[in-house]
């Protein structure tokens, strides 16, 4: 698995955890401060992974078509 694939897999896992946490928070009538903090933390992790993924993509000038796109 390439670093890019690993980061994309990590994003998916974080997104799934965010959705599950939001569902739990909704069931708790949005009153659980710990879950709100968990969502904030998960969104930060998500954003950090997206930044890393974009950095990898901006450094990669190929698109597997055989041409260099500088």
Residue frames as qw, qx, qy, qz and C-alpha x, y, z in Angstrom:
[[0.000, 0.891, 0.453, 0.000, 0.00, 0.00, 0.00],
 [0.405, 0.457, -0.033, 0.792, 1.41, 3.38, -0.97],
 [0.168, -0.201, -0.454, 0.852, 1.56, 6.28, 1.46],
 [0.321, -0.032, -0.204, -0.924, -1.23, 7.98, -0.48],
 [0.607, -0.239, -0.672, -0.350, -3.46, 4.89, -0.24],
 [0.460, -0.255, -0.697, 0.487, -2.71, 4.57, 3.46],
 [0.018, 0.118, 0.233, -0.965, -3.67, 8.21, 4.06],
 [0.479, -0.115, -0.399, -0.773, -6.89, 7.78, 2.10],
 [0.604, -0.266, -0.752, -0.007, -7.69, 4.68, 4.16],
 [0.296, -0.210, -0.552, 0.750, -7.01, 6.67, 7.34],
 [0.236, -0.019, -0.051, -0.970, -9.34, 9.45, 6.18],
 [0.590, -0.222, -0.603, -0.489, -12.10, 6.93, 5.57],
 [0.548, -0.276, -0.725, 0.313, -11.63, 5.43, 9.04],
 [0.119, -0.159, -0.357, 0.913, -11.67, 8.85, 10.70],
 [0.372, -0.098, -0.287, -0.877, -14.76, 9.85, 8.73],
 [0.614, -0.285, -0.703, -0.221, -16.57, 6.70, 9.84],
 [0.431, -0.279, -0.625, 0.588, -15.63, 7.41, 13.44],
 [0.077, 0.030, 0.081, -0.993, -16.86, 11.01, 13.11],
 [0.518, -0.211, -0.486, -0.671, -20.21, 9.80, 11.77],
 [0.615, -0.311, -0.719, 0.091, -20.58, 7.26, 14.57],
 [0.295, -0.199, -0.471, 0.807, -19.68, 9.84, 17.21],
 [0.243, -0.058, -0.107, -0.962, -22.17, 12.35, 15.80],
 [0.592, -0.286, -0.626, -0.419, -24.88, 9.69, 15.84],
 [0.536, -0.316, -0.667, 0.410, -24.12, 8.91, 19.48],
 [0.112, -0.104, -0.238, 0.959, -24.11, 12.60, 20.31],
 [0.402, -0.192, -0.361, -0.819, -27.48, 13.03, 18.63],
 [0.628, -0.343, -0.691, -0.100, -28.88, 10.15, 20.69],
 [0.454, -0.329, -0.511, 0.651, -27.61, 11.93, 23.80],
 [0.034, 0.916, 0.399, 0.021, -29.52, 15.07, 22.71],
 [0.445, 0.681, -0.107, 0.571, -26.25, 16.91, 22.01],
 [0.482, -0.837, 0.073, -0.251, -25.53, 17.15, 25.75],
 [0.909, -0.279, 0.065, 0.303, -22.29, 15.20, 26.02],
 [0.005, 0.942, -0.293, -0.165, -19.29, 17.52, 26.21],
 [0.548, -0.402, 0.684, 0.263, -16.83, 14.62, 25.92],
 [0.642, 0.401, 0.612, 0.231, -18.35, 13.57, 22.59],
 [0.282, 0.955, 0.080, -0.030, -18.27, 17.15, 21.33],
 [0.251, -0.799, 0.504, 0.209, -14.57, 17.29, 22.20],
 [0.660, -0.065, 0.709, 0.241, -14.02, 13.94, 20.50],
 [0.572, 0.709, 0.393, 0.123, -15.57, 15.27, 17.29],
 [0.054, 0.972, -0.206, -0.099, -13.32, 18.34, 17.46],
 [0.462, -0.549, 0.660, 0.223, -10.29, 16.07, 17.87],
 [0.678, 0.237, 0.667, 0.196, -11.37, 13.79, 15.02],
 [0.440, 0.876, 0.194, 0.023, -11.94, 16.75, 12.70],
 [0.135, -0.875, 0.432, 0.173, -8.43, 18.01, 13.49],
 [0.585, -0.232, 0.741, 0.235, -7.00, 14.55, 12.69],
 [0.623, 0.580, 0.515, 0.096, -9.02, 14.50, 9.45],
 [0.242, 0.966, -0.051, -0.072, -7.74, 17.93, 8.43],
 [0.339, -0.700, 0.590, 0.218, -4.13, 16.95, 9.21],
 [0.649, 0.056, 0.724, 0.225, -4.41, 13.84, 7.04],
 [0.519, 0.784, 0.337, 0.044, -5.93, 15.85, 4.17],
 [0.009, 0.938, -0.302, -0.169, -3.02, 18.31, 4.35],
 [0.477, -0.426, 0.729, 0.244, -0.53, 15.42, 4.16],
 [0.646, 0.371, 0.653, 0.135, -2.42, 13.85, 1.26],
 [0.378, 0.917, 0.123, -0.045, -2.50, 17.12, -0.67],
 [0.194, -0.814, 0.495, 0.235, 1.22, 17.59, -0.08],
 [0.581, -0.113, 0.765, 0.252, 1.90, 14.17, -1.57],
 [0.560, 0.628, 0.533, 0.090, -0.35, 14.87, -4.53],
 [0.192, 0.968, -0.067, -0.144, 1.22, 18.26, -5.22],
 [0.299, -0.654, 0.642, 0.267, 4.67, 16.66, -5.27],
 [0.574, 0.115, 0.785, 0.204, 3.53, 13.97, -7.70],
 [0.264, 0.536, -0.238, -0.765, 3.60, 15.38, -11.23],
 [0.153, 0.084, -0.888, -0.426, 2.62, 12.11, -12.89],
 [0.665, 0.043, 0.228, -0.710, -0.87, 10.77, -13.42],
 [0.620, -0.045, 0.783, 0.028, 0.05, 7.28, -14.62],
 [0.681, 0.683, 0.169, -0.205, -0.52, 8.37, -18.21],
 [0.825, 0.129, 0.197, 0.514, 3.20, 8.30, -18.93],
 [0.292, 0.723, 0.057, 0.623, 3.57, 12.08, -19.18],
 [0.423, -0.265, -0.423, 0.756, 5.16, 14.50, -16.75],
 [0.052, -0.826, -0.430, -0.362, 2.74, 17.28, -15.80],
 [0.466, -0.233, -0.289, 0.803, 4.99, 19.97, -14.27]]
